[in-house]
Amino acid sequence: METTLQTKYRIFKLVFESNVHDHGSMWTYKHIHGEENREFNSEKEALEWVHENPTLMIKCREFVILPVYHLVLA
């Protein structure tokens, strides 16, 4: 029996958040509004989607493509 590993990717926007109470700040990952469940089979596929949706990506100029889970198919 042959098994394969499949990785799914998602695009997250980077948001700089500052906390006034403790004077700290950090970058956090947030879902792109309306695209929370969109998954890609490769980073290349995700980048192609970014190029095809420039008006949506203007709202989140800083973004990262991350692997979100792996599937083992048997």
MOBELNOR-V975411 format. One record per residue. N is the residue number from 1. RES is the residue in three letters. OMEGA is omega in degrees with one decimal (NA if undefined). BURIAL is b if it has 9 or more other C-alpha atoms within 8 Angstrom, else e. Layout:
# MOBELNOR-V975411
N/RES/OMEGA/BURIAL
N/RES/OMEGA/BURIAL
This chain:
# MOBELNOR-V975411
1/MET/-178.0/e
2/GLU/177.0/e
3/THR/177.2/e
4/THR/177.7/e
5/LEU/179.8/e
6/GLN/-179.6/b
7/THR/176.9/b
8/LYS/-177.2/b
9/TYR/173.1/b
10/ARG/177.0/b
11/ILE/176.0/b
12/PHE/173.8/b
13/LYS/176.9/b
14/LEU/-178.8/b
15/VAL/177.4/b
16/PHE/-178.4/e
17/GLU/176.1/e
18/SER/-179.6/e
19/ASN/-176.5/e
20/VAL/-174.5/e
21/HIS/-179.2/e
22/ASP/176.0/e
23/HIS/178.4/e
24/GLY/176.4/e
25/SER/-178.3/e
26/MET/172.2/e
27/TRP/177.9/e
28/THR/175.8/e
29/TYR/176.9/e
30/LYS/174.7/e
31/HIS/172.9/b
32/ILE/-175.3/b
33/HIS/-179.6/e
34/GLY/-177.8/e
35/GLU/-174.3/e
36/GLU/-174.0/e
37/ASN/-179.2/e
38/ARG/-179.7/e
39/GLU/-179.1/e
40/PHE/-179.7/b
41/ASN/179.4/b
42/SER/175.9/b
43/GLU/179.3/b
44/LYS/177.9/e
45/GLU/178.5/b
46/ALA/178.4/b
47/LEU/176.4/e
48/GLU/177.8/e
49/TRP/177.7/e
50/VAL/-180.0/b
51/HIS/-179.7/e
52/GLU/-176.7/e
53/ASN/-176.0/e
54/PRO/-178.6/e
55/THR/176.8/e
56/LEU/-176.2/e
57/MET/175.1/b
58/ILE/-180.0/e
59/LYS/179.1/e
60/CYS/-175.7/b
61/ARG/175.8/e
62/GLU/-179.2/e
63/PHE/178.5/b
64/VAL/176.4/e
65/ILE/-175.6/b
66/LEU/170.1/e
67/PRO/-176.0/b
68/VAL/173.6/e
69/TYR/178.7/e
70/HIS/175.0/b
71/LEU/172.2/e
72/VAL/-177.9/e
73/LEU/-179.4/e
74/ALA/NA/e
